[in-house]
Amino acid sequence: ALMREKYFAVAKAYMLYRQKHTETREIQSKMNFLMNYCNAQNAATGSKFDANANVEKKNIATLIGELPKKNFIDLNRKMITDRIKEMYGKELADKYIGMLNEHFIYKNDETSLANYCASITMYPWLLNGTLPIGGNSMPPTNLKSFCGGFINMVFIVSSMLSGACATPEFLMYLDYFIRKEYGDDYFGRSGDVVDLSRRQRTIDKMITDCFEQIVYSINQPTGARNFQAVFWNISYYDRHYFESLFGEFLFPDGSRPVWESLSWLQKRFMKWFNKERTKTVLTFPVETMALLSREEDVIDTEY
């Protein structure tokens, strides 16, 4: 009406006034959420959107992760409805939003722009380190640099995901670096002392120390994940499944994986991890056993 009557200055002032009040209400809403979150019993009860049961404690890091969730939801819905309009028309796009608002349907992971889960090959990391994905680690050259570099690589990749990072080659690559360090027959000499320090550690102890370094590091909360640990998955294989995937695999030096040592390492990790979980809560890695079957039984009876 003001514009129609040519009160342009008044109309502009009114629009700016309304905009200012909208911004003030949004800020007040965030302030109210902030105070409610601080007073909440835990991170899940304090969350207004997409409460996460994987977060045990609430702190400033979890609060910072909660604040932008509404904006991410709005942005994700805008992108999806624009796509629905383009493909099927406005009516269906409006229906989609209506069904979300009325809880007829639920859209997962609206509070993040990142992709969900990913299973990655570690081969580019063997060749180039973490440099191509924004890190500064060079390719691993020995067992020690493998352990540290692997942790860095998983954290970097997971910072760009909202779900899990699976590394199905993890134990195969770990076995490769153990063999480079102690020989292809290390699993038959696991009791040999190879540490010249006062601790006099055996090959087996050196290996379980690697397990400990990697598993406990990856289970630590991280700011890039709203104070969650990264979600990490690994795989075990029976011989037939392994050979079907990696039968023609070559490491950068031209050598092939060795099933006998890998099989021993898989079993050693399983036993170590099961025992470690009796001492403390270790959520990750999530373990998957890959077995080929024939009719109603597995082919590899050893597994």
Contacts in CASP RR format, 6 or more apart in sequence:
PFRMAT RR
TARGET T0000
AUTHOR 0000-0000-0000
METHOD contacts of the structure
MODEL  1
ALMREKYFAVAKAYMLYRQKHTETREIQSKMNFLMNYCNAQNAATGSKFD
ANANVEKKNIATLIGELPKKNFIDLNRKMITDRIKEMYGKELADKYIGML
NEHFIYKNDETSLANYCASITMYPWLLNGTLPIGGNSMPPTNLKSFCGGF
INMVFIVSSMLSGACATPEFLMYLDYFIRKEYGDDYFGRSGDVVDLSRRQ
RTIDKMITDCFEQIVYSINQPTGARNFQAVFWNISYYDRHYFESLFGEFL
FPDGSRPVWESLSWLQKRFMKWFNKERTKTVLTFPVETMALLSREEDVID
TEY
2 8 0 8 1.000
2 10 0 8 1.000
2 11 0 8 1.000
2 14 0 8 1.000
3 11 0 8 1.000
30 67 0 8 1.000
33 48 0 8 1.000
33 66 0 8 1.000
33 67 0 8 1.000
34 63 0 8 1.000
34 67 0 8 1.000
36 46 0 8 1.000
37 46 0 8 1.000
37 47 0 8 1.000
37 58 0 8 1.000
37 63 0 8 1.000
37 66 0 8 1.000
38 63 0 8 1.000
40 46 0 8 1.000
40 58 0 8 1.000
42 56 0 8 1.000
42 57 0 8 1.000
42 58 0 8 1.000
43 51 0 8 1.000
43 52 0 8 1.000
43 55 0 8 1.000
43 56 0 8 1.000
43 57 0 8 1.000
43 58 0 8 1.000
43 62 0 8 1.000
44 51 0 8 1.000
44 52 0 8 1.000
44 53 0 8 1.000
44 55 0 8 1.000
45 51 0 8 1.000
46 58 0 8 1.000
46 66 0 8 1.000
47 66 0 8 1.000
47 69 0 8 1.000
48 66 0 8 1.000
48 69 0 8 1.000
48 70 0 8 1.000
49 66 0 8 1.000
49 69 0 8 1.000
49 70 0 8 1.000
49 73 0 8 1.000
49 110 0 8 1.000
49 111 0 8 1.000
50 69 0 8 1.000
50 110 0 8 1.000
50 111 0 8 1.000
52 226 0 8 1.000
52 228 0 8 1.000
54 228 0 8 1.000
54 229 0 8 1.000
54 283 0 8 1.000
55 62 0 8 1.000
55 226 0 8 1.000
55 227 0 8 1.000
55 228 0 8 1.000
57 227 0 8 1.000
59 227 0 8 1.000
61 221 0 8 1.000
61 223 0 8 1.000
61 226 0 8 1.000
61 227 0 8 1.000
62 226 0 8 1.000
62 227 0 8 1.000
64 226 0 8 1.000
65 226 0 8 1.000
66 226 0 8 1.000
69 111 0 8 1.000
72 110 0 8 1.000
72 111 0 8 1.000
72 112 0 8 1.000
72 113 0 8 1.000
73 110 0 8 1.000
73 111 0 8 1.000
75 113 0 8 1.000
76 107 0 8 1.000
76 110 0 8 1.000
76 113 0 8 1.000
77 97 0 8 1.000
77 100 0 8 1.000
77 107 0 8 1.000
77 110 0 8 1.000
80 96 0 8 1.000
80 107 0 8 1.000
81 93 0 8 1.000
81 94 0 8 1.000
81 96 0 8 1.000
81 97 0 8 1.000
82 93 0 8 1.000
84 92 0 8 1.000
84 93 0 8 1.000
84 96 0 8 1.000
85 92 0 8 1.000
85 93 0 8 1.000
96 105 0 8 1.000
98 104 0 8 1.000
99 105 0 8 1.000
100 106 0 8 1.000
100 107 0 8 1.000
108 116 0 8 1.000
109 116 0 8 1.000
109 162 0 8 1.000
112 162 0 8 1.000
114 160 0 8 1.000
114 161 0 8 1.000
114 162 0 8 1.000
114 163 0 8 1.000
115 160 0 8 1.000
115 161 0 8 1.000
115 162 0 8 1.000
115 163 0 8 1.000
116 161 0 8 1.000
116 162 0 8 1.000
116 163 0 8 1.000
117 161 0 8 1.000
117 163 0 8 1.000
117 164 0 8 1.000
117 165 0 8 1.000
117 166 0 8 1.000
117 231 0 8 1.000
118 157 0 8 1.000
118 161 0 8 1.000
118 163 0 8 1.000
118 164 0 8 1.000
118 165 0 8 1.000
118 166 0 8 1.000
119 166 0 8 1.000
119 167 0 8 1.000
119 168 0 8 1.000
119 233 0 8 1.000
120 157 0 8 1.000
120 165 0 8 1.000
120 166 0 8 1.000
120 167 0 8 1.000
121 169 0 8 1.000
122 150 0 8 1.000
122 153 0 8 1.000
122 167 0 8 1.000
122 169 0 8 1.000
122 170 0 8 1.000
122 173 0 8 1.000
123 169 0 8 1.000
124 132 0 8 1.000
125 139 0 8 1.000
125 140 0 8 1.000
125 149 0 8 1.000
125 150 0 8 1.000
125 153 0 8 1.000
126 139 0 8 1.000
126 140 0 8 1.000
126 173 0 8 1.000
126 251 0 8 1.000
126 252 0 8 1.000
127 139 0 8 1.000
127 252 0 8 1.000
128 139 0 8 1.000
129 137 0 8 1.000
129 138 0 8 1.000
129 139 0 8 1.000
129 140 0 8 1.000
129 149 0 8 1.000
129 153 0 8 1.000
130 136 0 8 1.000
130 137 0 8 1.000
130 149 0 8 1.000
130 152 0 8 1.000
130 153 0 8 1.000
130 156 0 8 1.000
131 137 0 8 1.000
131 138 0 8 1.000
133 153 0 8 1.000
133 156 0 8 1.000
133 157 0 8 1.000
134 156 0 8 1.000
135 152 0 8 1.000
135 156 0 8 1.000
137 148 0 8 1.000
137 149 0 8 1.000
137 152 0 8 1.000
137 153 0 8 1.000
138 145 0 8 1.000
140 146 0 8 1.000
140 148 0 8 1.000
140 149 0 8 1.000
140 150 0 8 1.000
140 177 0 8 1.000
142 177 0 8 1.000
142 180 0 8 1.000
142 181 0 8 1.000
143 177 0 8 1.000
143 178 0 8 1.000
143 180 0 8 1.000
143 181 0 8 1.000
143 206 0 8 1.000
143 210 0 8 1.000
146 173 0 8 1.000
146 174 0 8 1.000
146 177 0 8 1.000
147 210 0 8 1.000
147 213 0 8 1.000
147 214 0 8 1.000
148 213 0 8 1.000
148 214 0 8 1.000
148 217 0 8 1.000
150 167 0 8 1.000
150 170 0 8 1.000
150 173 0 8 1.000
150 214 0 8 1.000
151 213 0 8 1.000
151 214 0 8 1.000
151 217 0 8 1.000
151 218 0 8 1.000
154 165 0 8 1.000
154 167 0 8 1.000
154 218 0 8 1.000
154 230 0 8 1.000
154 232 0 8 1.000
155 218 0 8 1.000
155 222 0 8 1.000
155 224 0 8 1.000
155 230 0 8 1.000
157 165 0 8 1.000
158 165 0 8 1.000
158 222 0 8 1.000
158 224 0 8 1.000
158 225 0 8 1.000
158 230 0 8 1.000
158 231 0 8 1.000
158 232 0 8 1.000
159 222 0 8 1.000
159 224 0 8 1.000
159 225 0 8 1.000
161 231 0 8 1.000
163 231 0 8 1.000
164 231 0 8 1.000
164 232 0 8 1.000
164 233 0 8 1.000
164 286 0 8 1.000
165 230 0 8 1.000
165 231 0 8 1.000
165 232 0 8 1.000
165 233 0 8 1.000
166 232 0 8 1.000
166 233 0 8 1.000
166 234 0 8 1.000
166 235 0 8 1.000
167 232 0 8 1.000
167 233 0 8 1.000
167 234 0 8 1.000
168 233 0 8 1.000
168 234 0 8 1.000
168 235 0 8 1.000
168 288 0 8 1.000
170 234 0 8 1.000
170 235 0 8 1.000
170 285 0 8 1.000
171 234 0 8 1.000
171 235 0 8 1.000
171 236 0 8 1.000
171 262 0 8 1.000
171 265 0 8 1.000
171 266 0 8 1.000
171 269 0 8 1.000
172 246 0 8 1.000
172 257 0 8 1.000
172 262 0 8 1.000
174 210 0 8 1.000
174 265 0 8 1.000
175 257 0 8 1.000
175 258 0 8 1.000
175 261 0 8 1.000
175 262 0 8 1.000
175 265 0 8 1.000
176 251 0 8 1.000
176 255 0 8 1.000
176 257 0 8 1.000
178 186 0 8 1.000
178 207 0 8 1.000
178 210 0 8 1.000
178 261 0 8 1.000
178 265 0 8 1.000
179 186 0 8 1.000
179 258 0 8 1.000
179 261 0 8 1.000
182 189 0 8 1.000
182 194 0 8 1.000
182 203 0 8 1.000
182 206 0 8 1.000
184 258 0 8 1.000
184 261 0 8 1.000
185 261 0 8 1.000
186 203 0 8 1.000
186 261 0 8 1.000
187 260 0 8 1.000
187 261 0 8 1.000
187 264 0 8 1.000
187 265 0 8 1.000
188 264 0 8 1.000
189 203 0 8 1.000
190 202 0 8 1.000
190 203 0 8 1.000
190 204 0 8 1.000
190 207 0 8 1.000
191 202 0 8 1.000
191 203 0 8 1.000
191 204 0 8 1.000
192 202 0 8 1.000
192 203 0 8 1.000
193 200 0 8 1.000
193 201 0 8 1.000
193 202 0 8 1.000
194 201 0 8 1.000
194 202 0 8 1.000
194 203 0 8 1.000
194 206 0 8 1.000
195 201 0 8 1.000
195 202 0 8 1.000
195 205 0 8 1.000
195 206 0 8 1.000
201 209 0 8 1.000
204 268 0 8 1.000
207 265 0 8 1.000
207 268 0 8 1.000
208 268 0 8 1.000
208 272 0 8 1.000
211 269 0 8 1.000
211 272 0 8 1.000
211 273 0 8 1.000
211 276 0 8 1.000
212 276 0 8 1.000
215 273 0 8 1.000
215 276 0 8 1.000
215 282 0 8 1.000
215 284 0 8 1.000
215 285 0 8 1.000
216 282 0 8 1.000
218 229 0 8 1.000
218 230 0 8 1.000
218 232 0 8 1.000
218 284 0 8 1.000
218 285 0 8 1.000
219 229 0 8 1.000
219 282 0 8 1.000
219 283 0 8 1.000
219 284 0 8 1.000
220 229 0 8 1.000
221 227 0 8 1.000
221 228 0 8 1.000
221 229 0 8 1.000
222 228 0 8 1.000
222 229 0 8 1.000
222 230 0 8 1.000
229 283 0 8 1.000
229 284 0 8 1.000
230 284 0 8 1.000
231 284 0 8 1.000
231 286 0 8 1.000
232 284 0 8 1.000
232 285 0 8 1.000
232 286 0 8 1.000
233 284 0 8 1.000
233 285 0 8 1.000
233 286 0 8 1.000
233 287 0 8 1.000
233 288 0 8 1.000
234 285 0 8 1.000
234 286 0 8 1.000
234 287 0 8 1.000
234 288 0 8 1.000
235 287 0 8 1.000
235 288 0 8 1.000
235 289 0 8 1.000
235 290 0 8 1.000
236 266 0 8 1.000
236 270 0 8 1.000
236 287 0 8 1.000
236 288 0 8 1.000
236 289 0 8 1.000
236 290 0 8 1.000
236 303 0 8 1.000
237 245 0 8 1.000
237 266 0 8 1.000
237 289 0 8 1.000
237 290 0 8 1.000
238 289 0 8 1.000
238 290 0 8 1.000
238 291 0 8 1.000
238 292 0 8 1.000
238 298 0 8 1.000
238 299 0 8 1.000
238 300 0 8 1.000
238 302 0 8 1.000
238 303 0 8 1.000
239 259 0 8 1.000
239 263 0 8 1.000
239 300 0 8 1.000
239 302 0 8 1.000
239 303 0 8 1.000
240 292 0 8 1.000
240 299 0 8 1.000
240 300 0 8 1.000
241 290 0 8 1.000
241 291 0 8 1.000
241 292 0 8 1.000
241 300 0 8 1.000
242 257 0 8 1.000
242 259 0 8 1.000
242 262 0 8 1.000
242 290 0 8 1.000
243 259 0 8 1.000
244 292 0 8 1.000
246 257 0 8 1.000
247 256 0 8 1.000
247 257 0 8 1.000
249 256 0 8 1.000
249 257 0 8 1.000
250 256 0 8 1.000
251 257 0 8 1.000
263 302 0 8 1.000
270 287 0 8 1.000
273 282 0 8 1.000
273 285 0 8 1.000
273 287 0 8 1.000
276 282 0 8 1.000
289 303 0 8 1.000
291 298 0 8 1.000
291 299 0 8 1.000
291 300 0 8 1.000
291 303 0 8 1.000
292 298 0 8 1.000
292 299 0 8 1.000
292 300 0 8 1.000
293 299 0 8 1.000
END
